[in-house]
Amino acid sequence: MMKRITLVMMVFILLVLAGCRKVDYTLIDQPAYLRVFNDLNYAQSMDAKDSKYPSLCMIINPVLDAGGMPTGGEVVGDFLDKRDTYAPPYPSHVGNSTSVQNPEYPGKEDVLVGPILNGFDLSSWAQVRSGKLRIMFFYRPFNTTPFFELDDRLKHDVLVDTTLTLTAKEVYTLHVLQKDFLTKQTGLLLRQENFHKLPLSDTMAYVNFYNYSAKGFWQADYSLKNQDVSLRSFKYGVKDTMNIFLTLYKGQTTPDKSPFIKNFRGNYLGTMIRNADAGSVNPYYDFPLWADTSADGIRTDIWERLEFLVQGLDISDHPYISGGLSNTYANYAAAYCLLNGKVQIGGSSPLGSGVPLPNLLVSLHSGIDNPRTFATVSTIEIVNSHIYLTTIQRKYPGPVYR
């Protein structure tokens, strides 16, 4: 009996030790900060039946054998899957996901992450060596086998092989995307961020917009596009030049009962122009954290509607598509940045055409307040028939429990 108990204890101890993985980090002198998204979201259709599923492996400064086979690299971002609609302000491994598939890099990777820079939390960016870097992206099977353990015949399918130059202490977002919808040409777009250098107020929420759709996407026949009904008005894409409008709502009720915030109904923000080739930073637009005058300065329950209209279309004409199922001809699309996702959408209401996204404000336990509402800096990117939200969060005081 004692021998059996001892054996059980030994097995338990071995399992515990196996679960305590030690990660050895290599300190990087003068690092740059890099975040990578796989924007290849094209639909599987008869026209694209031979397209590969875009499961990727990224290798920075790869090591290749005499035959060009990758055998290692300075940085390896494996299992890079299609990105999620929402990129939160914290690493993707924070949660309960057990899948090896990674919605971004670094995401689930155990790497040195960025610091708090000018009050912004860069823990969703990885530290990488600055300077000139060779970067390769390989197609890989959608399975759970690490890239370097795959059969040799599966490690030759190069998507991109190029060089990038990163400056020390700068913040970069790298996109893998489709450049041309008809030719299926793919490539990279590197954007050097500047949010950490701007004089942004803590009492204002900021958001900027990009259209990284492929050339020729919106003009293509609908049958060639992603027909997933959850994409609503974005299924058809948006035209190359779109005006952006903002409406602020108050309260988590049904759409018809959610009142508008005074002076924030259909406000024109600016113009978004498609450009999937330049990595320039687009301007940020803002609205006050305390736009609702009844808020107590600690928390607020406002949420946002964003509408994209082709130039010449008047926001006052309410060009809503019931349920988002009728063809917008790329003239109109909408997104709703909801408060805790509890606002009802769908049916014949105006919200039926909008894609739901998380709020541009965050409410969390900070100090003695649970919750307390804070403004964020956000980026919204439209890529073909998809819309993506990335939230960048300031560093907030931790919770105090009484």
C-alpha positions as CSV (number, residue, x, y, z in Angstrom):
1,M,0.0,0.0,0.0
2,M,2.8,2.4,0.9
3,K,4.6,1.7,-2.4
4,R,1.4,2.5,-4.3
5,I,0.9,5.8,-2.4
6,T,4.6,6.7,-3.1
7,L,4.2,6.0,-6.8
8,V,1.1,8.1,-7.0
9,M,2.8,11.0,-5.2
10,M,5.8,10.8,-7.6
11,V,3.6,10.9,-10.6
12,F,1.8,13.9,-9.2
13,I,5.1,15.7,-8.5
14,L,6.3,15.0,-12.1
15,L,3.1,16.4,-13.6
16,V,3.3,19.6,-11.5
17,L,7.0,20.1,-12.5
18,A,6.1,19.5,-16.2
19,G,3.4,22.1,-16.0
20,C,5.8,24.7,-14.6
21,R,7.6,25.5,-17.8
22,K,10.6,27.8,-17.5
23,V,11.1,30.3,-20.2
24,D,14.5,31.8,-20.8
25,Y,14.3,35.3,-22.2
26,T,17.2,36.8,-24.2
27,L,17.6,40.5,-23.3
28,I,17.5,42.7,-26.3
29,D,19.6,45.8,-26.5
30,Q,17.8,48.8,-28.1
31,P,14.7,46.8,-29.1
32,A,11.8,47.8,-31.4
33,Y,8.3,46.8,-30.5
34,L,6.4,44.7,-33.1
35,R,2.8,43.4,-33.4
36,V,1.7,41.3,-36.3
37,F,-1.7,40.5,-37.8
38,N,-2.7,38.0,-40.5
39,D,-5.3,39.9,-42.5
40,L,-5.8,37.2,-45.1
41,N,-9.5,36.6,-44.7
42,Y,-10.6,35.7,-48.2
43,A,-13.6,33.4,-48.5
44,Q,-13.5,29.8,-49.8
45,S,-15.6,30.0,-53.0
46,M,-15.6,28.3,-56.3
47,D,-13.5,31.1,-57.7
48,A,-11.0,30.7,-54.9
49,K,-11.3,27.0,-54.4
50,D,-7.6,26.5,-54.9
51,S,-6.6,29.2,-52.4
52,K,-4.7,28.0,-49.4
53,Y,-6.0,28.4,-45.9
54,P,-3.9,31.2,-44.6
55,S,-2.3,29.5,-41.6
56,L,1.2,31.0,-41.4
57,C,4.6,30.8,-39.7
58,M,6.6,33.9,-39.4
59,I,10.4,33.7,-39.1
60,I,12.6,36.8,-38.5
61,N,16.2,36.4,-39.5
62,P,15.7,32.8,-40.6
63,V,18.4,30.1,-40.6
64,L,18.3,28.2,-43.9
65,D,20.3,25.1,-44.9
66,A,22.0,24.7,-48.2
67,G,18.8,23.7,-49.9
68,G,16.9,26.7,-48.6
69,M,15.1,24.7,-45.9
70,P,14.4,26.8,-42.8
71,T,15.9,25.2,-39.7
72,G,15.5,28.0,-37.2
73,G,15.4,31.7,-36.8
74,E,16.0,34.6,-34.4
75,V,12.2,35.0,-33.9
76,V,9.6,32.4,-34.7
77,G,5.9,33.2,-34.7
78,D,4.2,29.9,-35.4
79,F,0.5,29.0,-35.9
80,L,-0.3,32.5,-37.0
81,D,-4.0,32.2,-37.8
82,K,-6.5,34.7,-39.3
83,R,-6.9,37.6,-36.9
84,D,-9.8,38.0,-34.6
85,T,-12.3,40.8,-35.0
86,Y,-11.1,42.3,-31.7
87,A,-7.5,42.7,-30.7
88,P,-7.7,43.4,-26.9
89,P,-5.2,45.7,-25.0
90,Y,-3.6,42.7,-23.3
91,P,-1.8,39.6,-24.7
92,S,-4.0,36.9,-26.3
93,H,-2.9,34.2,-23.9
94,V,-4.8,36.0,-21.1
95,G,-7.9,33.9,-21.0
96,N,-9.0,30.3,-21.3
97,S,-7.9,29.4,-24.8
98,T,-6.3,26.1,-25.2
99,S,-5.8,26.2,-28.9
100,V,-2.2,26.6,-30.3
101,Q,-3.6,28.8,-33.1
102,N,-2.5,32.4,-32.5
103,P,-4.8,35.3,-33.7
104,E,-1.8,37.7,-33.7
105,Y,1.9,37.9,-32.8
106,P,3.1,37.9,-30.1
107,G,-0.4,36.9,-28.8
108,K,0.1,33.6,-27.1
109,E,3.9,33.5,-27.5
110,D,6.0,33.7,-24.4
111,V,8.3,36.5,-25.4
112,L,9.7,39.7,-23.9
113,V,6.9,42.3,-24.5
114,G,6.9,46.0,-24.7
115,P,7.1,48.3,-21.6
116,I,4.8,51.0,-20.4
117,L,5.6,53.8,-22.8
118,N,4.4,57.3,-22.1
119,G,1.6,55.7,-20.0
120,F,0.5,53.2,-22.7
121,D,0.7,49.5,-22.0
122,L,2.7,47.8,-24.8
123,S,2.3,44.3,-23.5
124,S,0.6,43.3,-26.8
125,W,3.8,44.2,-28.7
126,A,6.9,41.9,-28.7
127,Q,10.4,43.2,-28.3
128,V,12.5,42.4,-31.4
129,R,16.0,43.5,-32.4
130,S,16.0,46.9,-34.2
131,G,17.8,47.5,-37.4
132,K,17.6,45.6,-40.8
133,L,15.7,42.3,-40.5
134,R,14.9,39.6,-42.9
135,I,11.4,38.4,-42.4
136,M,9.8,35.3,-44.0
137,F,6.2,34.1,-43.9
138,F,5.5,30.5,-44.8
139,Y,2.2,28.8,-45.4
140,R,1.8,25.9,-43.0
141,P,-0.9,23.2,-42.5
142,F,-3.7,24.1,-40.1
143,N,-2.8,21.5,-37.5
144,T,-1.0,21.4,-34.1
145,T,2.4,20.3,-35.3
146,P,5.1,22.9,-34.8
147,F,6.6,24.3,-38.0
148,F,10.1,22.8,-37.6
149,E,8.6,19.4,-36.9
150,L,6.6,19.3,-40.1
151,D,7.6,17.0,-43.0
152,D,10.2,18.7,-45.1
153,R,7.9,19.0,-48.1
154,L,5.6,21.3,-46.0
155,K,8.3,23.8,-45.2
156,H,9.0,25.3,-48.6
157,D,5.8,27.2,-49.3
158,V,7.0,30.9,-49.0
159,L,4.3,33.6,-48.9
160,V,6.7,36.6,-48.3
161,D,10.4,37.0,-48.2
162,T,11.6,40.5,-47.6
163,T,13.6,42.9,-45.4
164,L,12.3,45.5,-43.0
165,T,14.2,48.2,-41.0
166,L,12.9,48.9,-37.5
167,T,14.2,51.8,-35.4
168,A,14.9,51.2,-31.7
169,K,12.2,52.2,-29.2
170,E,9.7,52.7,-32.0
171,V,6.3,50.9,-32.1
172,Y,5.3,49.0,-35.3
173,T,2.2,47.1,-36.5
174,L,2.8,44.7,-39.3
175,H,0.0,43.4,-41.6
176,V,0.0,40.4,-43.9
177,L,-2.7,41.2,-46.4
178,Q,-4.1,40.7,-49.9
179,K,-3.0,43.5,-52.2
180,D,-5.0,42.7,-55.3
181,F,-8.3,40.8,-55.3
182,L,-8.2,39.7,-58.9
183,T,-4.6,38.6,-59.1
184,K,-4.6,37.3,-55.5
185,Q,-1.3,39.2,-54.9
186,T,-0.3,39.3,-51.2
187,G,2.2,41.3,-49.3
188,L,3.1,43.2,-46.1
189,L,2.3,46.6,-44.8
190,L,4.4,48.0,-41.9
191,R,2.9,50.9,-39.9
192,Q,5.0,52.9,-37.5
193,E,2.7,54.0,-34.7
194,N,2.7,57.4,-33.1
195,F,0.0,57.3,-30.4
196,H,2.7,57.2,-27.7
197,K,4.1,60.5,-29.0
198,L,0.9,62.5,-29.1
199,P,-0.4,64.8,-26.4
200,L,-3.6,62.8,-25.8
201,S,-6.0,63.7,-23.0
202,D,-7.1,61.1,-20.4
203,T,-10.6,62.5,-20.7
204,M,-11.0,61.9,-24.4
205,A,-11.4,58.7,-26.4
206,Y,-9.4,58.5,-29.7
207,V,-10.0,56.3,-32.8
208,N,-8.5,56.3,-36.3
209,F,-9.5,54.4,-39.4
210,Y,-7.9,52.5,-42.2
211,N,-9.2,50.8,-45.4
212,Y,-6.7,48.0,-46.2
213,S,-9.0,46.3,-48.6
214,A,-7.5,44.7,-51.7
215,K,-7.6,46.6,-55.0
216,G,-10.7,45.6,-56.9
217,F,-12.5,44.0,-54.0
218,W,-15.6,46.3,-53.8
219,Q,-16.0,46.2,-57.6
220,A,-16.0,42.4,-57.7
221,D,-19.2,40.3,-58.1
222,Y,-20.9,39.5,-54.8
223,S,-20.7,35.8,-55.5
224,L,-16.9,36.0,-55.1
225,K,-17.1,37.6,-51.7
226,N,-17.6,36.2,-48.2
227,Q,-21.4,35.7,-47.8
228,D,-21.3,35.1,-44.0
229,V,-24.4,36.9,-42.7
230,S,-22.6,37.9,-39.5
231,L,-20.6,40.3,-41.6
232,R,-23.8,42.3,-42.3
233,S,-23.2,45.5,-44.3
234,F,-19.5,44.8,-44.6
235,K,-20.0,41.7,-46.8
236,Y,-19.8,43.9,-49.9
237,G,-16.8,45.9,-48.8
238,V,-16.7,49.7,-48.9
239,K,-15.7,52.0,-51.7
240,D,-12.2,53.6,-51.9
241,T,-13.3,56.9,-50.4
242,M,-15.9,56.9,-47.6
243,N,-17.0,59.5,-45.1
244,I,-17.2,58.5,-41.4
245,F,-19.9,59.5,-39.0
246,L,-20.3,59.0,-35.2
247,T,-23.3,58.7,-33.0
248,L,-23.2,58.3,-29.2
249,Y,-26.0,56.4,-27.4
250,K,-26.7,56.2,-23.7
251,G,-27.7,53.0,-21.9
252,Q,-28.0,49.3,-22.5
253,T,-31.5,49.1,-23.8
254,T,-33.1,48.1,-27.1
255,P,-32.0,50.3,-30.0
256,D,-35.4,52.2,-30.3
257,K,-35.2,53.1,-26.6
258,S,-31.5,54.1,-26.4
259,P,-31.4,57.9,-26.4
260,F,-28.8,59.8,-28.3
261,I,-26.2,61.9,-26.5
262,K,-26.9,65.6,-27.2
263,N,-24.7,67.0,-29.9
264,F,-23.4,63.6,-30.9
265,R,-25.9,62.3,-33.5
266,G,-24.5,61.6,-36.9
267,N,-21.4,63.8,-36.4
268,Y,-19.0,63.8,-39.3
269,L,-15.5,62.7,-38.3
270,G,-13.5,62.7,-41.6
271,T,-12.8,60.8,-44.7
272,M,-11.2,57.3,-45.1
273,I,-9.3,56.5,-48.3
274,R,-8.3,53.0,-49.3
275,N,-4.6,52.5,-49.1
276,A,-3.1,49.0,-48.6
277,D,0.4,50.1,-49.8
278,A,1.4,52.9,-47.4
279,G,2.2,52.5,-43.8
280,S,1.4,56.1,-42.8
281,V,-0.5,56.8,-39.7
282,N,-4.0,58.3,-40.2
283,P,-5.3,61.0,-37.9
284,Y,-7.1,60.2,-34.7
285,Y,-10.6,61.5,-34.1
286,D,-11.9,62.1,-30.5
287,F,-15.0,62.3,-28.4
288,P,-15.2,63.2,-24.7
289,L,-15.2,60.4,-22.1
290,W,-17.9,62.3,-20.2
291,A,-20.0,63.2,-23.2
292,D,-23.1,62.2,-21.1
293,T,-23.7,65.0,-18.7
294,S,-25.4,62.7,-16.3
295,A,-22.3,60.6,-15.8
296,D,-20.8,60.8,-12.3
297,G,-17.1,61.2,-13.4
298,I,-16.4,57.6,-12.4
299,R,-18.4,55.5,-14.8
300,T,-20.5,56.0,-18.0
301,D,-22.7,53.8,-20.1
302,I,-22.4,55.4,-23.5
303,W,-21.7,53.4,-26.6
304,E,-21.0,54.3,-30.2
305,R,-22.3,53.8,-33.7
306,L,-19.9,54.3,-36.6
307,E,-21.2,54.7,-40.1
308,F,-19.3,54.7,-43.4
309,L,-21.0,56.4,-46.3
310,V,-19.9,57.0,-49.8
311,Q,-19.3,60.6,-50.6
312,G,-22.6,62.3,-51.7
313,L,-24.8,60.1,-49.5
314,D,-26.4,62.1,-46.8
315,I,-26.4,60.7,-43.2
316,S,-29.8,62.3,-42.5
317,D,-31.4,60.1,-45.1
318,H,-30.7,57.1,-42.8
319,P,-29.5,54.6,-45.4
320,Y,-30.1,51.6,-43.2
321,I,-30.3,48.0,-44.5
322,S,-32.7,45.9,-42.5
323,G,-30.8,42.9,-41.1
324,G,-27.8,43.8,-43.3
325,L,-29.0,41.3,-45.9
326,S,-29.7,43.6,-48.8
327,N,-26.9,44.7,-51.1
328,T,-25.3,48.0,-50.1
329,Y,-23.3,48.1,-53.3
330,A,-20.4,49.1,-51.1
331,N,-22.0,52.5,-50.5
332,Y,-22.8,52.0,-46.8
333,A,-21.6,50.0,-43.8
334,A,-22.0,50.3,-40.0
335,A,-20.4,49.1,-36.8
336,Y,-21.7,49.3,-33.3
337,C,-19.2,49.5,-30.4
338,L,-21.5,48.1,-27.7
339,L,-21.4,48.3,-24.0
340,N,-20.7,44.8,-22.7
341,G,-22.4,43.4,-25.8
342,K,-25.8,43.6,-24.3
343,V,-27.6,46.0,-26.7
344,Q,-30.0,44.0,-28.9
345,I,-29.4,44.1,-32.6
346,G,-30.9,42.5,-35.6
347,G,-34.4,42.2,-37.0
348,S,-35.9,45.3,-38.7
349,S,-34.1,47.8,-36.5
350,P,-31.5,50.2,-37.9
351,L,-28.9,48.2,-35.9
352,G,-29.5,45.2,-38.1
353,S,-27.0,46.2,-40.6
354,G,-24.2,46.9,-38.2
355,V,-21.4,44.6,-37.1
356,P,-21.1,44.5,-33.3
357,L,-17.7,45.4,-31.7
358,P,-16.5,46.1,-28.2
359,N,-16.9,49.6,-26.8
360,L,-14.3,52.3,-27.4
361,L,-14.4,52.8,-23.7
362,V,-13.3,50.3,-21.0
363,S,-14.9,49.8,-17.6
364,L,-13.0,47.9,-15.0
365,H,-12.2,47.6,-11.4
366,S,-9.6,50.3,-10.6
367,G,-8.8,51.6,-7.2
368,I,-11.9,51.4,-5.0
369,D,-14.3,51.8,-7.9
370,N,-15.8,48.8,-9.6
371,P,-16.2,49.6,-12.3
372,R,-14.5,52.8,-13.4
373,T,-14.6,53.9,-17.0
374,F,-11.5,54.9,-18.9
375,A,-10.9,56.2,-22.4
376,T,-8.8,54.3,-24.9
377,V,-6.9,54.8,-28.1
378,S,-8.4,52.6,-30.8
379,T,-7.8,51.6,-34.4
380,I,-10.4,50.4,-36.8
381,E,-9.3,48.6,-40.0
382,I,-11.5,47.5,-42.8
383,V,-10.1,44.6,-44.9
384,N,-12.3,43.4,-47.7
385,S,-15.5,42.2,-46.1
386,H,-14.2,42.4,-42.5
387,I,-13.9,45.1,-39.9
388,Y,-11.4,44.9,-37.1
389,L,-10.9,46.8,-33.8
390,T,-7.6,47.1,-31.9
391,T,-7.7,48.7,-28.5
392,I,-4.7,50.3,-26.9
393,Q,-5.0,50.8,-23.2
394,R,-3.3,53.2,-20.8
395,K,-1.9,51.9,-17.6
396,Y,-4.5,52.1,-14.9
397,P,-4.3,51.8,-11.1
398,G,-5.0,48.3,-9.9
399,P,-8.0,47.3,-8.0
400,V,-8.3,47.9,-4.2
401,Y,-10.3,45.4,-2.2
402,R,-12.0,46.4,1.0
